[in-house]
Amino acid sequence: MFKVLGVSKILLLTKSAIISLAALFSLTALFSLTAVAGGHLPGEKGAHGHSDHHHDHGSHTATAVAQVSFIQPADGQVFDSAEVKVVFGIEGMLVAPAGTDTPNSGHHHLLINVQEMPDMTMPLPASENIVHFGKGQTETTLKLAPGTHRLQLLMGNYAHIPHNPPVMSEVIEITVK
């Protein structure tokens, strides 16, 4: 009815259990870091609950040749529909999800009608004007009200802090009829 395991098999089982537990704790830590770093979907409520008790995330530099730009839309483009497909371009660095501290990488933030740049030494706040793409997305579809809109891309590191120097696109203006 009961099978007796030898000591070597018990040790093997114990070693496997320890490795399994270590893997589980590693995954839990990774998901916790992603949550803390803001690996959220654009527009989620409470995406950033940052307090005034920030730790120094350090200066994360980007290569001097890193550039972001809009593949679409084009500057000055006019749209008949409120839906505008936006495709992000990047050169000289990698796109990586928030919470992934990979050298020479970051993820996109889309600034929509931003009048004053946010603090470039702190994590970018999530709002209707600063949309985070913390999953590493490289395109989106916006629903914009009729009028002229200013768009700009800004890369953030694993913790949503802009690189130093900032990796950002030129501002483009589009019009929705």
Beta strands, then each sheet from edge to edge (+ up, - down):
strand 1: 67-72
strand 2: 78-79
strand 3: 83-91
strand 4: 94-95
strand 5: 105-112
strand 6: 130-132
strand 7: 139-143
strand 8: 147-156
strand 9: 172-176
sheet 1: 1+ 3- 7+
sheet 2: 2+ 9+ 8- 5+ 4+
sheet 3: 2+ 9+ 8- 5+ 6-
end
